[in-house]
Amino acid sequence: MTQDPSIIRDLFSLHYFYLALFSTTGTLQIATSIGNHRGFWILPGRKITRVFGVMLLAIGITFFFLQPLWTEGPWATGQVGYESSTREWGKANWNELGAARNMNDVDGGLSGTDQATWFPLAAFLAGVISLIFGSINRRIFPSRIKLDPKVYSVNQAQGMELLGFKDYPAALKCSWKFLVLNFKSDAKKLFDESPKWSISVIIWRYLRR
Protein backbone atom coordinates (compact mmCIF):
# COMPACT_ATOMS: atom_id res chain seq x y z
CA MET A 1 0.00 0.00 0.00
CA THR A 2 1.47 3.32 -1.06
CA GLN A 3 -0.67 5.39 1.29
CA ASP A 4 -1.19 5.55 5.04
CA PRO A 5 -4.31 3.49 5.99
CA SER A 6 -5.59 6.47 8.00
CA ILE A 7 -5.67 8.58 4.82
CA ILE A 8 -7.62 5.85 3.05
CA ARG A 9 -9.99 5.51 6.00
CA ASP A 10 -10.70 9.24 5.96
CA LEU A 11 -11.47 9.03 2.23
CA PHE A 12 -13.80 6.06 2.68
CA SER A 13 -15.51 7.68 5.67
CA LEU A 14 -16.17 10.90 3.76
CA HIS A 15 -17.64 9.05 0.79
CA TYR A 16 -19.77 6.85 3.05
CA PHE A 17 -21.04 9.89 4.96
CA TYR A 18 -22.24 11.48 1.72
CA LEU A 19 -23.92 8.21 0.74
CA ALA A 20 -25.69 7.97 4.09
CA LEU A 21 -26.70 11.65 4.13
CA PHE A 22 -28.19 11.68 0.63
CA SER A 23 -29.84 8.29 1.09
CA THR A 24 -31.43 8.99 4.47
CA THR A 25 -32.60 12.43 3.39
CA GLY A 26 -34.14 10.96 0.25
CA THR A 27 -35.81 8.15 2.18
CA LEU A 28 -37.19 10.63 4.70
CA GLN A 29 -38.62 12.80 1.91
CA ILE A 30 -40.31 9.82 0.30
CA ALA A 31 -41.70 8.52 3.59
CA THR A 32 -43.04 11.88 4.78
CA SER A 33 -44.60 12.63 1.40
CA ILE A 34 -46.49 9.34 1.68
CA GLY A 35 -47.39 9.99 5.32
CA ASN A 36 -48.47 13.59 4.59
CA HIS A 37 -46.05 15.05 7.15
CA ARG A 38 -45.53 18.39 5.44
CA GLY A 39 -43.38 19.76 8.22
CA PHE A 40 -40.54 17.55 6.91
CA TRP A 41 -40.80 18.46 3.23
CA ILE A 42 -37.77 20.21 1.77
CA LEU A 43 -39.91 21.23 -1.22
CA PRO A 44 -43.50 22.52 -0.93
CA GLY A 45 -45.38 19.98 -3.09
CA ARG A 46 -46.13 16.31 -2.39
CA LYS A 47 -45.23 14.98 -5.85
CA ILE A 48 -42.11 17.07 -6.25
CA THR A 49 -41.02 16.07 -2.74
CA ARG A 50 -41.36 12.39 -3.62
CA VAL A 51 -39.46 12.82 -6.90
CA PHE A 52 -36.79 14.80 -5.08
CA GLY A 53 -36.44 12.00 -2.55
CA VAL A 54 -35.92 9.42 -5.29
CA MET A 55 -33.32 11.70 -6.89
CA LEU A 56 -31.43 12.05 -3.62
CA LEU A 57 -31.36 8.27 -3.21
CA ALA A 58 -30.04 7.83 -6.74
CA ILE A 59 -27.44 10.57 -6.28
CA GLY A 60 -26.15 9.08 -3.04
CA ILE A 61 -25.76 5.57 -4.46
CA THR A 62 -24.28 6.80 -7.74
CA PHE A 63 -21.85 9.13 -5.98
CA PHE A 64 -20.55 6.38 -3.71
CA PHE A 65 -20.08 3.58 -6.23
CA LEU A 66 -19.01 5.59 -9.28
CA GLN A 67 -16.70 8.10 -7.61
CA PRO A 68 -13.59 5.85 -8.00
CA LEU A 69 -13.87 6.62 -11.73
CA TRP A 70 -12.84 10.25 -11.19
CA THR A 71 -11.36 10.34 -7.68
CA GLU A 72 -7.95 8.85 -6.97
CA GLY A 73 -7.84 6.25 -4.22
CA PRO A 74 -6.65 2.71 -3.45
CA TRP A 75 -8.36 1.35 -6.56
CA ALA A 76 -5.97 2.11 -9.41
CA THR A 77 -6.65 0.38 -12.72
CA GLY A 78 -5.22 -3.13 -12.68
CA GLN A 79 -4.89 -3.16 -8.87
CA VAL A 80 -8.32 -4.03 -7.45
CA GLY A 81 -7.75 -7.73 -8.02
CA TYR A 82 -4.77 -7.65 -5.66
CA GLU A 83 -4.77 -7.83 -1.90
CA SER A 84 -6.00 -4.54 -0.40
CA SER A 85 -2.65 -4.05 1.34
CA THR A 86 -0.75 -4.01 -1.98
CA ARG A 87 -2.96 -1.79 -4.09
CA GLU A 88 -1.62 1.28 -5.83
CA TRP A 89 -3.12 4.77 -5.68
CA GLY A 90 -5.06 5.97 -8.72
CA LYS A 91 -8.42 5.95 -10.53
CA ALA A 92 -10.47 2.88 -11.33
CA ASN A 93 -11.96 1.87 -14.68
CA TRP A 94 -15.42 0.55 -15.52
CA ASN A 95 -14.32 -3.07 -15.64
CA GLU A 96 -12.97 -3.03 -12.08
CA LEU A 97 -15.48 -0.64 -10.57
CA GLY A 98 -17.46 -3.38 -8.80
CA ALA A 99 -14.45 -4.39 -6.69
CA ALA A 100 -13.01 -0.91 -6.11
CA ARG A 101 -14.68 -0.50 -2.69
CA ASN A 102 -13.76 -4.02 -1.54
CA MET A 103 -11.03 -3.28 0.98
CA ASN A 104 -10.10 -4.75 4.35
CA ASP A 105 -10.68 -2.34 7.24
CA VAL A 106 -7.17 -2.91 8.62
CA ASP A 107 -5.83 -1.48 5.35
CA GLY A 108 -8.03 1.59 5.48
CA GLY A 109 -11.43 0.23 4.48
CA LEU A 110 -14.58 1.22 6.32
CA SER A 111 -15.09 -0.82 9.51
CA GLY A 112 -18.37 -1.61 11.22
CA THR A 113 -17.51 0.87 13.97
CA ASP A 114 -17.03 3.64 11.42
CA GLN A 115 -20.35 2.83 9.78
CA ALA A 116 -22.09 2.80 13.17
CA THR A 117 -20.71 6.29 13.78
CA TRP A 118 -21.26 7.99 10.43
CA PHE A 119 -24.69 6.59 9.57
CA PRO A 120 -26.51 7.84 12.72
CA LEU A 121 -24.83 11.23 12.30
CA ALA A 122 -25.98 11.43 8.67
CA ALA A 123 -29.50 10.34 9.62
CA PHE A 124 -29.64 12.97 12.37
CA LEU A 125 -28.50 15.70 9.96
CA ALA A 126 -31.07 14.50 7.41
CA GLY A 127 -33.81 15.01 10.00
CA VAL A 128 -32.49 18.43 11.00
CA ILE A 129 -32.23 19.58 7.38
CA SER A 130 -35.73 18.34 6.62
CA LEU A 131 -37.24 20.05 9.65
CA ILE A 132 -35.49 23.35 8.92
CA PHE A 133 -36.60 23.46 5.29
CA GLY A 134 -40.02 22.12 6.23
CA SER A 135 -40.52 24.97 8.68
CA ILE A 136 -39.39 27.49 6.05
CA ASN A 137 -41.79 26.01 3.49
CA ARG A 138 -44.66 26.09 5.96
CA ARG A 139 -44.16 29.83 6.44
CA ILE A 140 -43.37 30.77 2.82
CA PHE A 141 -46.09 28.62 1.20
CA PRO A 142 -48.93 28.56 3.76
CA SER A 143 -51.58 28.15 1.06
CA ARG A 144 -50.00 24.85 -0.01
CA ILE A 145 -49.88 23.47 3.52
CA LYS A 146 -53.51 22.87 4.37
CA LEU A 147 -55.09 20.35 6.68
CA ASP A 148 -56.80 17.44 4.97
CA PRO A 149 -59.96 16.85 7.06
CA LYS A 150 -60.11 13.25 5.85
CA VAL A 151 -56.71 12.54 7.40
CA TYR A 152 -56.35 14.88 10.37
CA SER A 153 -58.41 16.61 12.99
CA VAL A 154 -56.91 19.77 14.45
CA ASN A 155 -58.40 19.07 17.86
CA GLN A 156 -57.27 15.44 17.98
CA ALA A 157 -53.89 15.56 16.24
CA GLN A 158 -50.90 14.63 18.37
CA GLY A 159 -47.17 14.08 17.87
CA MET A 160 -46.14 13.46 14.27
CA GLU A 161 -49.68 14.16 13.07
CA LEU A 162 -49.16 17.83 13.90
CA LEU A 163 -46.52 18.05 11.16
CA GLY A 164 -49.30 17.49 8.67
CA PHE A 165 -50.33 21.12 9.02
CA LYS A 166 -47.81 22.81 11.32
CA ASP A 167 -44.11 23.58 11.13
CA TYR A 168 -41.82 21.88 13.64
CA PRO A 169 -41.56 24.71 16.23
CA ALA A 170 -45.35 25.06 16.33
CA ALA A 171 -45.83 21.28 16.52
CA LEU A 172 -43.26 21.02 19.31
CA LYS A 173 -45.03 23.76 21.26
CA CYS A 174 -48.39 21.98 20.94
CA SER A 175 -46.87 18.63 21.91
CA TRP A 176 -45.23 20.15 24.99
CA LYS A 177 -48.52 21.70 26.13
CA PHE A 178 -50.26 18.37 25.62
CA LEU A 179 -47.57 16.59 27.63
CA VAL A 180 -47.83 19.04 30.54
CA LEU A 181 -51.62 18.88 30.65
CA ASN A 182 -51.98 15.12 30.31
CA PHE A 183 -48.84 13.65 31.84
CA LYS A 184 -50.31 12.85 35.25
CA SER A 185 -53.56 11.37 33.93
CA ASP A 186 -51.79 9.33 31.23
CA ALA A 187 -49.19 8.08 33.69
CA LYS A 188 -51.90 7.10 36.19
CA LYS A 189 -53.81 5.24 33.50
CA LEU A 190 -50.67 3.45 32.37
CA PHE A 191 -49.68 2.35 35.85
CA ASP A 192 -53.26 1.33 36.73
CA GLU A 193 -53.28 -1.00 33.74
CA SER A 194 -49.83 -2.43 34.52
CA PRO A 195 -49.35 -5.56 36.70
CA LYS A 196 -49.19 -4.78 40.41
CA TRP A 197 -45.87 -6.61 40.75
CA SER A 198 -44.20 -4.32 38.17
CA ILE A 199 -41.21 -2.41 39.57
CA SER A 200 -42.40 0.78 37.87
CA VAL A 201 -45.80 0.45 39.55
CA ILE A 202 -44.19 -0.14 42.96
CA ILE A 203 -42.05 3.00 42.52
CA TRP A 204 -45.08 5.00 41.34
CA ARG A 205 -47.11 4.01 44.40
CA TYR A 206 -44.20 4.81 46.69
CA LEU A 207 -43.85 8.31 45.19
CA ARG A 208 -47.59 8.98 45.60
CA ARG A 209 -47.52 8.36 49.34
C-alpha positions in Angstrom: 0.0 0.0 0.0 1.5 3.3 -1.1 -0.7 5.4 1.3 -1.2 5.5 5.0 -4.3 3.5 6.0 -5.6 6.5 8.0 -5.7 8.6 4.8 -7.6 5.9 3.0 -10.0 5.5 6.0 -10.7 9.2 6.0 -11.5 9.0 2.2 -13.8 6.1 2.7 -15.5 7.7 5.7 -16.2 10.9 3.8 -17.6 9.0 0.8 -19.8 6.9 3.0 -21.0 9.9 5.0 -22.2 11.5 1.7 -23.9 8.2 0.7 -25.7 8.0 4.1 -26.7 11.7 4.1 -28.2 11.7 0.6 -29.8 8.3 1.1 -31.4 9.0 4.5 -32.6 12.4 3.4 -34.1 11.0 0.2 -35.8 8.2 2.2 -37.2 10.6 4.7 -38.6 12.8 1.9 -40.3 9.8 0.3 -41.7 8.5 3.6 -43.0 11.9 4.8 -44.6 12.6 1.4 -46.5 9.3 1.7 -47.4 10.0 5.3 -48.5 13.6 4.6 -46.1 15.1 7.2 -45.5 18.4 5.4 -43.4 19.8 8.2 -40.5 17.6 6.9 -40.8 18.5 3.2 -37.8 20.2 1.8 -39.9 21.2 -1.2 -43.5 22.5 -0.9 -45.4 20.0 -3.1 -46.1 16.3 -2.4 -45.2 15.0 -5.8 -42.1 17.1 -6.3 -41.0 16.1 -2.7 -41.4 12.4 -3.6 -39.5 12.8 -6.9 -36.8 14.8 -5.1 -36.4 12.0 -2.6 -35.9 9.4 -5.3 -33.3 11.7 -6.9 -31.4 12.0 -3.6 -31.4 8.3 -3.2 -30.0 7.8 -6.7 -27.4 10.6 -6.3 -26.1 9.1 -3.0 -25.8 5.6 -4.5 -24.3 6.8 -7.7 -21.9 9.1 -6.0 -20.5 6.4 -3.7 -20.1 3.6 -6.2 -19.0 5.6 -9.3 -16.7 8.1 -7.6 -13.6 5.9 -8.0 -13.9 6.6 -11.7 -12.8 10.3 -11.2 -11.4 10.3 -7.7 -7.9 8.8 -7.0 -7.8 6.2 -4.2 -6.6 2.7 -3.5 -8.4 1.3 -6.6 -6.0 2.1 -9.4 -6.6 0.4 -12.7 -5.2 -3.1 -12.7 -4.9 -3.2 -8.9 -8.3 -4.0 -7.5 -7.8 -7.7 -8.0 -4.8 -7.6 -5.7 -4.8 -7.8 -1.9 -6.0 -4.5 -0.4 -2.7 -4.0 1.3 -0.7 -4.0 -2.0 -3.0 -1.8 -4.1 -1.6 1.3 -5.8 -3.1 4.8 -5.7 -5.1 6.0 -8.7 -8.4 5.9 -10.5 -10.5 2.9 -11.3 -12.0 1.9 -14.7 -15.4 0.6 -15.5 -14.3 -3.1 -15.6 -13.0 -3.0 -12.1 -15.5 -0.6 -10.6 -17.5 -3.4 -8.8 -14.4 -4.4 -6.7 -13.0 -0.9 -6.1 -14.7 -0.5 -2.7 -13.8 -4.0 -1.5 -11.0 -3.3 1.0 -10.1 -4.8 4.4 -10.7 -2.3 7.2 -7.2 -2.9 8.6 -5.8 -1.5 5.4 -8.0 1.6 5.5 -11.4 0.2 4.5 -14.6 1.2 6.3 -15.1 -0.8 9.5 -18.4 -1.6 11.2 -17.5 0.9 14.0 -17.0 3.6 11.4 -20.4 2.8 9.8 -22.1 2.8 13.2 -20.7 6.3 13.8 -21.3 8.0 10.4 -24.7 6.6 9.6 -26.5 7.8 12.7 -24.8 11.2 12.3 -26.0 11.4 8.7 -29.5 10.3 9.6 -29.6 13.0 12.4 -28.5 15.7 10.0 -31.1 14.5 7.4 -33.8 15.0 10.0 -32.5 18.4 11.0 -32.2 19.6 7.4 -35.7 18.3 6.6 -37.2 20.0 9.7 -35.5 23.4 8.9 -36.6 23.5 5.3 -40.0 22.1 6.2 -40.5 25.0 8.7 -39.4 27.5 6.1 -41.8 26.0 3.5 -44.7 26.1 6.0 -44.2 29.8 6.4 -43.4 30.8 2.8 -46.1 28.6 1.2 -48.9 28.6 3.8 -51.6 28.2 1.1 -50.0 24.8 0.0 -49.9 23.5 3.5 -53.5 22.9 4.4 -55.1 20.3 6.7 -56.8 17.4 5.0 -60.0 16.8 7.1 -60.1 13.2 5.9 -56.7 12.5 7.4 -56.4 14.9 10.4 -58.4 16.6 13.0 -56.9 19.8 14.5 -58.4 19.1 17.9 -57.3 15.4 18.0 -53.9 15.6 16.2 -50.9 14.6 18.4 -47.2 14.1 17.9 -46.1 13.5 14.3 -49.7 14.2 13.1 -49.2 17.8 13.9 -46.5 18.0 11.2 -49.3 17.5 8.7 -50.3 21.1 9.0 -47.8 22.8 11.3 -44.1 23.6 11.1 -41.8 21.9 13.6 -41.6 24.7 16.2 -45.4 25.1 16.3 -45.8 21.3 16.5 -43.3 21.0 19.3 -45.0 23.8 21.3 -48.4 22.0 20.9 -46.9 18.6 21.9 -45.2 20.2 25.0 -48.5 21.7 26.1 -50.3 18.4 25.6 -47.6 16.6 27.6 -47.8 19.0 30.5 -51.6 18.9 30.7 -52.0 15.1 30.3 -48.8 13.6 31.8 -50.3 12.9 35.3 -53.6 11.4 33.9 -51.8 9.3 31.2 -49.2 8.1 33.7 -51.9 7.1 36.2 -53.8 5.2 33.5 -50.7 3.4 32.4 -49.7 2.3 35.8 -53.3 1.3 36.7 -53.3 -1.0 33.7 -49.8 -2.4 34.5 -49.4 -5.6 36.7 -49.2 -4.8 40.4 -45.9 -6.6 40.8 -44.2 -4.3 38.2 -41.2 -2.4 39.6 -42.4 0.8 37.9 -45.8 0.4 39.6 -44.2 -0.1 43.0 -42.0 3.0 42.5 -45.1 5.0 41.3 -47.1 4.0 44.4 -44.2 4.8 46.7 -43.8 8.3 45.2 -47.6 9.0 45.6 -47.5 8.4 49.3 
